[in-house]
């Protein structure tokens, strides 16, 4: 049960970072930050969820990490159709629903 909750949290955490990553130049400092800033939070979630670093947790958490990044980039592509998009998912959603 803990693995499922932590996996969902990792997925949701990475959506805004994937959104940011998709709107900057590939391999720029912002791109590198968008990929690496969530990592300490994922490690913290592992400890909070009492998962440790067992081998069986890696496929789920790495998959959730990349799926969250992909979902964020997908949202950016969809958002650009409706309004001018920036690199901040929260502000773009606020402007869209306003």
N, C-alpha and C positions, 0 to 999 in steps of 0.2 A: 504493500500500500504506500509506503514512504517513497519508493522508487517512482510510482505513478505520479504522485503529487509533485515531487522534485522535477520530474521530466516535464510536466505541464508548466511549472514555474520557469524552467529554463527556456521552454518554447516561447512563452509570453514575454519574458525578459528580452529576448533577442529580436522580437518583431520591430520595435522602434530603432534598434541598431542596424537592422537590415535595411530599413527604410532610409536611414541616414547614409549607409554605405552605398546604396544604389544611386544616390544623387551626387556623389563626388567622384573625382577622377580616380581610376583604379591605381592602386599601389601608392597613393598620396598619403600624407600624414593623417588626414582625416579618415581615409579608408582603413588604414592600419589601426587607428584608434577605434573605429566602429566595430572592427572585428575583435579587438583585444580587450576593450574595457569590460565587456560582460564576463570575462574569464574569472576574475577574482570573486564576482558575485556567484558564479556557478560553483566555485570551490566552497564558498561560504554556505551555499544551499546544501551541498553534499554533507558538510559537517552538521548543519542544523537538522537535516533529515536523517542523521545517523547512518549514512550510507558508507562512509569511508571511501576507500579507493579500490573496492572489489572489482575484479575483472568483468563480472556480469553487468555492472552498471554502465560501462563505457558505451556500448552500442546504443542504448536508449538515450543517454545524455548527449552524446556527440550527434546523434541523429536529430534530437530536439534542437540542439544548437543550430545546426545547419538548416533545418526546416524553418525555424524562426527567422533566420537571416533571409531565406528565400521568400517566405511569406511577406516580410517587410518590403523586399524589392518588388514583389508582385503588387502590393498595395500602392507603392509609389507609381507604378505604371498605370494602374487603374485610376488613381487620384489625379494624375496629370490630364486625364480626359475631361474632368469636371471643373477643375480650377487650377490656377498656377500653383505648383507644388514647390515647397522649400525642403530643407533637410530635416525638419522637425515634424514628426507624425502628429503629435498632440496639437500643435498650433494649426496644422493643416486641417485636422478633423474639426477643431473649434471653428475655423473660418468657413468650412464647408457646411456645418450645421447651423451656423449663425444666421 
